[in-house]
Amino acid sequence: MSGRGDAQGVDGVKACVSFGGGVQSTTLAWLVINKDPRIGRIIDVWPTLFVFADVGDEPEEVYTHVERMKGVIEGAGLEFATVRRPGMGLGEQYLRWRDLKTAPKSLPFFVESDTTAMPLRRQCTHDFKVEPLRKKVRGWVGVPRGYKGEPLVEEWLGISADEAQREKVSTEAWRRFRHPLLEMGWRRSHCHEYMESLGETAPRSACVFCPFHTASEWKRVSKDSAGFDRAVAVELAAQEAHRAGTFKVDSVPYLHRSRVPIGDVDFDGGQQDLFGWNEECAGVCGV
């Protein structure tokens, strides 16, 4: 790599950042804004676009943080875009399930499996984050139909060294994924240290009703009355849709692995890093 860090790389390649509003992607934003030489020497092109995929169900503090960072990023002469999946939001499709022609999907509710609980297949990251991001970046670059050439864009993901198992490889010719924090050897702790040196912080980014919350995260959400009320409402709506035969799963869906109504769970004895879930999901949710 040349490490020259131009705004446009070799053969016109551009770069963008998947901005989730969490610790890692906020760290990337500040590294880019400050043109930090530690990241500048490992890259060929500086990002000029940051894209936030809004599911519609983040905690209020995340939206406040994203809006503030939008101003900072744009103030640095860079572009910031918010994208959403057309139609109903993730939580809204459960709350308004009667209005749907097809059953709601995407959330990995816990259902009964023999004597334990297992999550349904998670589709929310792909449906509400990955695909809207992909469409935005593809349009931004102007990828011709059927393109088979070299990558036209680098899409940066905020995956740190302690989450190396989440590293992504693009299956499409027009883009390649980059993981600068991983390449720098930075862990989440390094991100916190860097932001503290700038007097900056970032919130934990995840939907208020995410079934893969750790016990400590559920405790945090439970202190946010609006967010927790929405989680309770989404769970009740999914259960109502199940009883009506619209949400076709084998048993009553729950947000918590205990399969106890979320409003009744004792979070001091709840789940801990279930199924490898630790911070953000799939390298996109809240990075």
C-alpha positions, -999 to +999 in steps of 0.1 A: +000+000+000+012+035-008-001+050+025-004+084+008-040+088+021-055+107-008-092+116-011-093+093-041-071+063-043-054+044-071-075+041-102-102+064-087-111+042-058-132+060-032-137+052+005-166+055+029-173+045+066-202+025+079-211+046+108-231+029+135-228+056+162-210+032+186-175+033+200-155+019+171-171+038+143-169+070+163-132+063+168-128+059+130-146+092+125-122+111+147-091+093+132-103+105+098-113+140+108-079+144+125-060+128+096-042+108+122-009+095+108-013+062+126-042+053+102-029+075+074+001+053+068-018+021+063-044+034+038-045+044+002-076+066+004-093+087+030-131+083+034-152+111+022-186+096+031-201+083+064-233+064+062-256+057+092-283+030+088-312+040+110-333+011+121-355+035+141-352+018+175-319+030+189-317+045+224-323+083+223-287+089+234-275+072+202-296+095+180-283+125+200-247+113+195-252+106+158-267+140+152-238+157+169-212+136+150-231+144+118-224+181+124-187+174+133-182+153+102-199+177+079-180+206+095-148+188+085-159+190+048-170+153+046-204+139+036-228+123+060-259+103+049-286+085+069-303+056+052-334+036+061-351+005+048-383+015+029-416+010+047-420+001+084-391+001+108-379-030+126-400-026+157-429-010+138-435-041+118-443-060+150-464-032+165-484-030+133-484-066+123-521-064+113-512-040+085-487-064+069-495-086+040-467-109+051-456-119+086-431-097+104-396-111+105-360-103+113-357-102+151-341-133+167-368-139+193-362-168+217-384-198+212-386-232+229-362-259+217-365-292+235-357-282+271-339-250+263-344-217+243-329-209+210-330-177+189-348-175+156-326-168+126-314-132+128-323-112+097-324-077+112-288-067+105-290-077+068-325-063+062-323-030+081-286-021+080-265-041+055-289-038+025-297+000+029-260+007+033-252-013+003-277+004-019-265+039-008-228+031-014-235+014-047-254+045-059-228+069-045-200+051-065-222+047-096-216+010-101-226-001-137-250-030-140-231-063-141-198-047-131-170-073-130-139-051-127-116-041-098-131-026-066-144+010-070-148+017-033-134+007+001-161+004+028-146+008+063-161-012+091-153-004+128-142-039+138-114-039+164-088-065+171-107-081+200-135-088+175-114-102+146-138-131+141-163-105+127-140-095+098-159-093+065-149-101+030-170-086+002-185-111-023-191-083-048-165-071-073-173-034-070-163-030-033-139-043-007-142-041+030-114-025+051-110-029+089-085-002+098-088-007+136-080-044+132-051-036+108-037-011+134-041-038+161-064-016+181-088-032+206-119-016+220-099-004+249-076+015+225-107+032+211-118+043+245-083+056+253-081+075+220-115+092+225-107+100+261-076+118+249-099+140+228-124+145+255-149+124+235-172+095+243-197+073+224-228+054+236-235+018+233-254+013+200-280-014+197-318-016+193-336-012+226-353-046+221-323-066+208-326-102+221-288-105+222-284-078+249-262-090+278-277-088+313-259-055+319-272-040+287-308-050+296-303-034+330-292-002+312-322-003+288-346-010+317-336+024+332-348+041+300-385+041+304-393+050+268-369+024+254-379-003+278-416+004+272-410-001+235-392-034+241-422-046+261-446-035+235-427-052+206-426-085+226-463-084+234-471-076+197-450-105+185-467-128+209-502-116+198-492-121+162-481-156+171-514-165+188-533-151+158-513-174+135-497-146+116-462-149+131-456-185+124-431-198+149-432-231+168-437-216+203-443-182+220-415-157+211-397-139+239-370-113+239-350-129+268-334-163+267-352-172+300-385-171+280-399-149+308-418-117+297-392-090+294-410-068+319-407-096+345-370-106+340-345-103+369-316-089+349-292-096+378-294-133+368-298-129+330-279-139+299-241-134+296-226-131+261-249-156+245-239-174+214-208-153+210-227-120+211-205-095+227-206-060+214-222-050+181-237-075+157-223-087+124-198-059+121-225-034+112-249-030+141-237-001+160-200-002+151 
